[in-house]
Amino acid sequence: MATAAVESGVSLEAKAKQLIDEVVRPLVQVDGGQIELVSVTEARMVVRLGGRYLGCPGRPYVLQIVERAARKSLVPDIQVTTDTD
């Protein structure tokens, strides 16, 4: 299944980085957290959470936000996990 990102000539990784930089990171930073894209494939996006999100009970909520945004703009059935999962 080709993604809109690949079809438009923009790599999936570039679109994922843009999503993290422009949409997700500002939301995470408001709470004192940090997020970094580790890797992305058509099936899975791996992120690294830091700052206030290390050991935070709200981590699943943050991952849910990232996953919803990724499914909307990257791949409809992509899974998002952290590099420590």
C-alpha positions in Angstrom: 0.0 0.0 0.0 1.5 3.3 -1.1 1.1 6.3 1.2 0.2 9.8 0.2 3.6 10.9 1.3 5.4 8.4 -1.0 3.0 9.1 -3.9 3.7 12.9 -3.6 7.4 12.3 -3.9 8.1 13.1 -0.3 9.6 10.3 1.8 7.7 8.8 4.6 10.5 9.7 7.0 10.4 13.3 5.9 6.7 13.5 6.4 7.0 11.8 9.8 9.7 14.2 10.9 7.5 17.1 9.8 4.6 15.8 11.7 6.7 15.5 14.9 8.3 18.9 14.5 5.3 20.9 13.5 2.3 19.2 15.3 3.4 16.8 18.1 6.5 18.4 19.6 4.9 21.8 20.4 2.1 20.0 22.3 4.5 17.8 24.2 6.8 20.7 25.1 3.9 22.6 26.7 4.0 19.8 29.4 7.7 19.9 29.7 8.2 16.8 27.6 10.4 15.9 24.7 9.8 13.7 21.6 12.1 12.5 18.9 11.5 10.3 15.8 13.6 7.2 16.0 12.4 5.3 12.9 9.3 4.9 10.7 8.1 2.3 8.2 4.7 1.8 6.6 3.7 -0.3 9.6 5.4 1.3 12.6 6.6 4.6 13.9 9.1 4.5 16.8 9.5 7.6 19.0 11.6 8.4 22.0 10.0 10.3 24.8 11.9 12.4 27.3 11.6 15.2 29.8 8.5 14.9 32.0 7.4 11.9 30.0 10.1 9.6 31.3 8.2 7.2 33.6 5.1 9.3 33.3 1.7 7.6 33.6 0.5 9.9 30.8 2.8 8.2 28.2 0.0 6.1 26.7 -2.1 9.2 26.2 0.9 10.9 24.4 1.4 7.9 22.2 -2.3 7.8 21.3 -2.1 11.5 20.2 0.9 10.7 18.0 -0.7 7.6 16.6 -3.9 9.5 15.7 -1.9 12.2 14.0 0.2 9.7 12.1 -2.8 7.7 10.9 -4.4 10.9 9.7 -1.4 12.3 7.8 0.9 9.3 7.1 -0.5 5.7 7.0 -4.1 4.8 8.1 -3.1 1.7 10.1 0.4 2.7 11.4 1.3 1.7 15.0 3.3 4.0 17.2 5.5 2.8 20.0 8.5 4.1 22.0 12.0 2.8 21.6 11.7 1.3 25.1 8.6 -0.8 24.4 
